[in-house]
């Protein structure tokens, strides 16, 4: 008859080993939560902006626009619209439509500011001409400083 073999019986686990494994598992769980929650929070919470930094910007150079033309420029974290009227006067507005926050553009063929989202139209004073926008565009102050066109909040 074969002799019974000695079986290795598991003994009580070492407390040091158990603490080490708990530490590793806890650290991995914490790292996973951080890797998931950080991007979610960055997406949900808006970035801080300094209003003082967006009170005045250089929208372009004199000579960039021809009479009856317009261009989009960055005004802080939003777009702005600079227009040179047929008479050679510069006008600047917020390029954000008050209806659905779409970006408006200058239509030289119509001589008006147009929102492509729902066909909203604004005149060169920023007032609503037609379409669904509930109010006009915010108008900015335009100053010429040498060759620079400087736009600031009115």
Order of alpha helices (4+ residues) and beta strands (2+ residues): alpha-beta-beta-beta-beta-beta-beta-beta-beta-beta-beta
